Amino acid sequence: MGHPFLPMPPKMTHIRHRQRARLLLALAALISAWASGSVVSAAAPDEAAVFESRIRPLLADRCYECHSAAKKQKAGLTLDSKAGWEKGGDSGAPIVPGKPEESLLMKAVRWTDKDLQMPPEKAGGKLSGAEIADLEAWIKAGPMIRARTPRRFR
């Protein structure tokens, strides 16, 4: 490496510019992929962010009409609070943390039991495969919610 005040030889400058250009291109590609949602982090996703961006909106759009404290509860089940998930309804607790295969919620949204199919046809019908996968991953991780949620979501 040369003296800090002396210019670098042309060959070194060329290499350094090429490295910068590659780095900038790689960074631009990474940002573009991240913005489009096609990059998955190697680290575990933030459970609170997953809850806020995927799970809460899904529950609010497809479940709260029948299963929230603000509306008439069907089957005694509320899904708009952690206490509601833990207490459960007439059929028991809908979620077994860490065990989606044992969770009534997963059985209901998969429509594997003809007597337990949620949401029902009149409420929009079966969830998409991606929505079911999101719920399964959330339950498998041990259903988390944001630490600073309003009391009704704790």
SULQUIRA-V707888 format. One record per run of one state. SS is the DSSP state (H for helix, E for strand, L for the rest). FROM is the first residue (numbers start at 1). TO is the last residue. If there is no record, write none. Layout:
[[SS FROM TO] [SS FROM TO]]
//
This chain:
[[L 1 9] [H 10 36] [L 37 46] [H 47 62] [L 63 81] [H 82 87] [L 88 88] [E 89 89] [L 90 91] [E 92 92] [L 93 99] [H 100 102] [L 103 103] [H 104 110] [L 111 112] [E 113 113] [L 114 115] [E 116 116] [L 117 120] [H 121 123] [L 124 128] [H 129 140] [L 141 150] [H 151 153] [L 154 154]]
//
